[in-house]
Amino acid sequence: MLKDVLAEGRKHEQYRELKMHPVKVGYIVDEGAQPYLVWDLIEKSKLSEEYSIDLMIVQKSPGSSNQGLRWKVIDYYKRKGVRRLAERILIDLIIKFEKKLFAHHPEYNETFIKKSLDEIDVQKIYLTSTISGNGLVYRYVESDIEAIKGARLDVLLRGGSGILRGKILDTCEFGVLSFHHANNDINRGGPPAFWEVLSRQPSTGFIIQRLTEELDGGDVVFKGEIATSPFYVLNLCKLHRKSNFFMDHVLKNLARRGKLPDIFEKTPYAYPLFKTPSISVQLQYLYKTIIHILKVVYGKFAKTSWRWGVAYQYVDSWKSAVLWKSRIIKNPANRFLADPFVFRKDGLDVIFVEDYDYITDKGDISAYKVDRDQYEALGKVLIEPFHLSYPFLFEADSRLFMCPETHEAGDIRIYECVDFPLKWTLHKILVKNIVASDTNILFYNGMWWMLTNIDTSDLGDRSSELHLFYSDRYDSEQWNPHPLNPIILDSKCARNGGLLFDEEGLIYRVYQRQGFDMYGEAMGVARIDVISTVDYKETVLFDIEPRFFNGIAGTHTYSFHDRLMALDFVKREGYRH
């Protein structure tokens, strides 16, 4: 799986040169059962050579001890009042309802499992926090600070209640790291993962920050954006799983480099502080959720879906295309075409596409011969027992290769064209035991590079992370993970949609932009400025919106070769015709 692939990077010389002693970590938690974010990271630490969680600092405070539900409800009522108690009860009921909806998904349910402190085999010290009158600010007495210093930790993680203030922030060399499960540029407060679903935001963010005395003003060392799920519980689960993987990532890199990542520049915060939603807001969320469920049910009953299509045109440059002039290739009955990649050889212009069949629920790769006036289906050129899509083409050693998406097979592979355009044979499996989508392969500065989309959370989200690998051969079976992986963590631009080149030798990556519950809402073009074994930089140039045909709602692939351009688009329609 992915862990095996990423582990190979630690064998590379670059990592060995940077690696320091294992980082010693302390975890500040509340007394009582521990949430997924705590126990999962501790499990991850046991598999790591770079860091270890050596100490749990358990905060004992009024209200944190193991009291019964009735006591907790009364205590919450006394502190917050009846209105806030009602808001809390309703949102808990929403969570319980949605958990039942997705009870058949164990990977989601796992994120709601809590483990007792006795189940977690880590040394613990218990201390009593000094809490401010409003119940928000936590401080530690001098003797507790000295006890933590005695553990000789490198960094602390905040996993408990309260806004930490005082000497605890400077007790360790690298301070206290903490999550904020939202994009802190537009969403500060909570609850995490709720407001993004309510407002239909296309992405849900999270940050890892080093805490300072300034409230909501910590030094941000890591940012990520994932596609927003249409249900609060799903969005929360995905956010927790994804973010915990990258806390693990940050701690490993701290050991390898001996420092935290560079701090993101701060900007003024222009939005309100988000709080537990009111009863009326929660009812609004329930209404939107029910409407969403009804639309899904209706679509299945009426046999309508988001149906992709392909169009093409002849143009001198990919930059000068007028998209509405493109000629549409009609979809076959019960199928759709998507992910077009074009190639011209011996005067023959061919578009290779994903050819998806609604009946078999599987894609193959088909070819279409085109010219300015007409097109002709040549038939299927690749059929496997698993799903195929995204037939990316590249040339090497004067031969033509295809790297289709084969995530269901759990590998990245290339096929060689032995008789253009219909006959292809498997050349080699490049990477095994990996679930990857939409792989681009290119040669640049004497090296071969692989840009691919991977999901580190194992939840099927292959649209948020872009990973880079490199090798000295295009058909090597040893691809080195880039030390900055993922080089992009943002569902608005991470997923590949093709590669483009211009006359000056510049390379452009086509990226997909995911919308709210909308795969391939739009696409864009980014110029690759730096690609090396230690760095990657690209500049986003522009987006391509789905406005070039009537009734379309998305577009996500763009291809050009020798004056032939092709792209795809999507609209909701029946698929029997």
WOBEL-V684494 format. One record per residue. N is the residue number from 1. BURIAL is b if it has 16 or more other ideal C-beta (glycine too) atoms within 10 Angstrom, else e. D_FIRST is the distance of its C-alpha to the first C-alpha in whole Angstrom. Layout:
N:BURIAL:D_FIRST + N:BURIAL:D_FIRST
//
This chain:
1:e:0 + 2:b:4 + 3:e:6 + 4:e:6 + 5:b:7 + 6:b:9 + 7:e:10 + 8:e:12 + 9:b:14 + 10:e:16 + 11:e:17 + 12:e:19 + 13:e:22 + 14:e:23 + 15:b:21 + 16:e:23 + 17:e:26 + 18:e:25 + 19:b:24 + 20:e:26 + 21:e:27 + 22:b:24 + 23:b:25 + 24:b:27 + 25:b:27 + 26:b:29 + 27:b:28 + 28:b:31 + 29:b:31 + 30:b:34 + 31:b:35 + 32:b:34 + 33:e:30 + 34:b:28 + 35:b:25 + 36:b:22 + 37:b:22 + 38:b:23 + 39:b:22 + 40:b:18 + 41:b:19 + 42:b:20 + 43:e:17 + 44:b:15 + 45:b:18 + 46:e:18 + 47:e:15 + 48:b:16 + 49:e:18 + 50:b:20 + 51:b:21 + 52:b:23 + 53:b:24 + 54:b:27 + 55:b:30 + 56:b:30 + 57:b:33 + 58:b:34 + 59:b:37 + 60:e:40 + 61:b:42 + 62:e:44 + 63:e:42 + 64:b:39 + 65:e:40 + 66:e:39 + 67:e:42 + 68:e:42 + 69:e:41 + 70:e:45 + 71:e:46 + 72:e:43 + 73:e:44 + 74:e:48 + 75:e:46 + 76:e:44 + 77:e:48 + 78:e:50 + 79:e:48 + 80:e:47 + 81:e:49 + 82:e:49 + 83:e:48 + 84:e:45 + 85:b:44 + 86:e:44 + 87:b:42 + 88:b:40 + 89:e:40 + 90:b:40 + 91:b:36 + 92:e:35 + 93:e:36 + 94:b:34 + 95:b:31 + 96:e:32 + 97:e:33 + 98:b:29 + 99:e:27 + 100:e:29 + 101:e:28 + 102:e:25 + 103:e:25 + 104:e:23 + 105:e:20 + 106:e:19 + 107:e:16 + 108:b:19 + 109:e:21 + 110:e:19 + 111:b:20 + 112:e:24 + 113:e:24 + 114:e:26 + 115:b:26 + 116:e:30 + 117:b:30 + 118:e:31 + 119:e:27 + 120:b:26 + 121:e:26 + 122:b:28 + 123:e:31 + 124:e:33 + 125:e:36 + 126:e:38 + 127:b:40 + 128:e:43 + 129:b:42 + 130:e:45 + 131:b:45 + 132:e:47 + 133:e:49 + 134:e:47 + 135:e:44 + 136:e:42 + 137:b:42 + 138:b:41 + 139:b:43 + 140:b:43 + 141:e:46 + 142:e:46 + 143:e:46 + 144:b:42 + 145:b:41 + 146:e:43 + 147:e:40 + 148:b:37 + 149:e:38 + 150:e:39 + 151:b:35 + 152:e:35 + 153:b:32 + 154:b:30 + 155:b:29 + 156:b:30 + 157:b:28 + 158:b:30 + 159:b:28 + 160:b:32 + 161:b:35 + 162:b:37 + 163:b:38 + 164:b:38 + 165:b:41 + 166:b:43 + 167:e:42 + 168:b:39 + 169:b:37 + 170:e:38 + 171:b:38 + 172:b:35 + 173:e:34 + 174:b:32 + 175:b:33 + 176:b:32 + 177:b:28 + 178:b:28 + 179:b:26 + 180:b:28 + 181:b:27 + 182:b:28 + 183:b:29 + 184:b:32 + 185:b:34 + 186:e:35 + 187:b:34 + 188:b:35 + 189:b:36 + 190:b:34 + 191:b:33 + 192:b:29 + 193:b:28 + 194:b:31 + 195:b:33 + 196:b:31 + 197:b:30 + 198:e:34 + 199:e:35 + 200:e:33 + 201:b:31 + 202:b:28 + 203:b:26 + 204:b:26 + 205:b:25 + 206:b:25 + 207:b:26 + 208:b:26 + 209:b:29 + 210:b:31 + 211:b:34 + 212:b:38 + 213:e:41 + 214:e:41 + 215:e:40 + 216:e:37 + 217:e:37 + 218:b:35 + 219:b:33 + 220:b:30 + 221:b:27 + 222:b:24 + 223:b:25 + 224:b:22 + 225:b:23 + 226:b:21 + 227:b:22 + 228:b:25 + 229:b:24 + 230:b:28 + 231:b:28 + 232:b:28 + 233:b:26 + 234:b:23 + 235:b:24 + 236:b:24 + 237:b:21 + 238:b:19 + 239:b:21 + 240:b:20 + 241:b:16 + 242:b:16 + 243:b:19 + 244:b:18 + 245:b:14 + 246:b:17 + 247:b:19 + 248:b:17 + 249:b:16 + 250:b:20 + 251:b:21 + 252:b:19 + 253:b:21 + 254:b:24 + 255:b:23 + 256:b:23 + 257:e:25 + 258:e:28 + 259:e:28 + 260:b:27 + 261:b:27 + 262:e:30 + 263:e:31 + 264:e:32 + 265:e:35 + 266:e:37 + 267:e:39 + 268:e:41 + 269:e:40 + 270:e:42 + 271:e:41 + 272:e:42 + 273:e:40 + 274:b:38 + 275:e:39 + 276:b:38 + 277:b:39 + 278:e:43 + 279:e:44 + 280:e:45 + 281:b:41 + 282:b:39 + 283:e:41 + 284:e:41 + 285:b:37 + 286:e:37 + 287:e:40 + 288:e:37 + 289:b:34 + 290:e:37 + 291:e:37 + 292:e:34 + 293:e:33 + 294:e:36 + 295:e:35 + 296:e:32 + 297:e:34 + 298:e:37 + 299:e:35 + 300:e:33 + 301:e:37 + 302:e:38 + 303:e:36 + 304:e:35 + 305:e:32 + 306:b:31 + 307:b:31 + 308:b:30 + 309:b:33 + 310:b:33 + 311:b:36 + 312:b:37 + 313:b:40 + 314:b:42 + 315:b:42 + 316:e:43 + 317:e:40 + 318:b:37 + 319:e:39 + 320:e:42 + 321:b:41 + 322:e:43 + 323:b:40 + 324:e:42 + 325:e:44 + 326:b:41 + 327:b:41 + 328:e:39 + 329:b:38 + 330:e:39 + 331:b:36 + 332:e:36 + 333:e:37 + 334:e:34 + 335:b:32 + 336:b:31 + 337:b:30 + 338:b:28 + 339:b:26 + 340:b:29 + 341:b:28 + 342:b:32 + 343:b:33 + 344:e:37 + 345:e:38 + 346:e:41 + 347:e:42 + 348:e:40 + 349:b:38 + 350:b:35 + 351:b:33 + 352:b:29 + 353:b:28 + 354:b:25 + 355:b:28 + 356:b:26 + 357:e:28 + 358:e:29 + 359:e:30 + 360:e:27 + 361:e:25 + 362:b:23 + 363:b:23 + 364:b:24 + 365:b:26 + 366:b:29 + 367:b:32 + 368:b:35 + 369:e:38 + 370:b:40 + 371:e:43 + 372:e:45 + 373:e:47 + 374:e:45 + 375:b:41 + 376:e:40 + 377:e:37 + 378:b:36 + 379:e:34 + 380:e:30 + 381:b:29 + 382:b:25 + 383:e:24 + 384:b:21 + 385:e:21 + 386:e:18 + 387:b:19 + 388:b:20 + 389:b:21 + 390:b:21 + 391:b:23 + 392:b:23 + 393:b:25 + 394:b:26 + 395:e:28 + 396:b:28 + 397:e:31 + 398:e:33 + 399:e:30 + 400:b:29 + 401:b:25 + 402:b:23 + 403:b:19 + 404:b:19 + 405:b:16 + 406:b:14 + 407:b:12 + 408:e:13 + 409:b:12 + 410:e:8 + 411:b:9 + 412:b:12 + 413:b:15 + 414:b:19 + 415:b:22 + 416:b:26 + 417:b:29 + 418:e:31 + 419:e:34 + 420:e:34 + 421:b:33 + 422:e:32 + 423:e:31 + 424:b:27 + 425:e:25 + 426:e:22 + 427:b:22 + 428:e:18 + 429:e:15 + 430:b:14 + 431:b:10 + 432:e:8 + 433:e:5 + 434:b:5 + 435:b:7 + 436:b:10 + 437:b:14 + 438:b:17 + 439:b:17 + 440:b:20 + 441:b:21 + 442:b:24 + 443:e:26 + 444:e:28 + 445:e:30 + 446:e:29 + 447:e:25 + 448:b:22 + 449:b:20 + 450:b:17 + 451:b:17 + 452:b:15 + 453:b:14 + 454:b:11 + 455:b:11 + 456:b:10 + 457:b:11 + 458:e:10 + 459:b:13 + 460:e:13 + 461:b:15 + 462:b:14 + 463:b:18 + 464:b:18 + 465:b:16 + 466:b:17 + 467:b:15 + 468:b:16 + 469:b:15 + 470:b:18 + 471:b:20 + 472:e:23 + 473:e:22 + 474:b:21 + 475:b:20 + 476:b:18 + 477:e:15 + 478:e:15 + 479:b:14 + 480:b:15 + 481:b:14 + 482:b:17 + 483:b:18 + 484:e:19 + 485:b:16 + 486:b:16 + 487:b:19 + 488:b:20 + 489:b:19 + 490:b:22 + 491:b:22 + 492:b:25 + 493:b:24 + 494:b:21 + 495:b:20 + 496:b:21 + 497:b:24 + 498:b:25 + 499:b:27 + 500:b:30 + 501:e:33 + 502:e:36 + 503:e:39 + 504:e:39 + 505:e:35 + 506:e:34 + 507:b:30 + 508:b:29 + 509:b:26 + 510:b:27 + 511:b:25 + 512:b:25 + 513:b:26 + 514:b:25 + 515:b:28 + 516:b:28 + 517:b:27 + 518:b:27 + 519:e:25 + 520:b:26 + 521:b:29 + 522:b:30 + 523:b:29 + 524:b:30 + 525:b:30 + 526:b:29 + 527:e:31 + 528:b:28 + 529:e:31 + 530:e:29 + 531:b:25 + 532:e:25 + 533:e:23 + 534:e:24 + 535:e:25 + 536:b:24 + 537:e:27 + 538:b:28 + 539:e:31 + 540:e:31 + 541:e:34 + 542:e:35 + 543:e:33 + 544:b:34 + 545:e:35 + 546:b:36 + 547:e:39 + 548:b:40 + 549:e:41 + 550:e:42 + 551:e:40 + 552:b:37 + 553:e:34 + 554:b:31 + 555:b:30 + 556:b:27 + 557:b:27 + 558:b:30 + 559:b:30 + 560:b:33 + 561:b:35 + 562:e:38 + 563:e:40 + 564:b:38 + 565:b:36 + 566:b:34 + 567:b:32 + 568:b:31 + 569:b:32 + 570:b:32 + 571:e:35 + 572:e:35 + 573:e:37 + 574:e:37 + 575:b:35 + 576:e:38 + 577:e:40
//
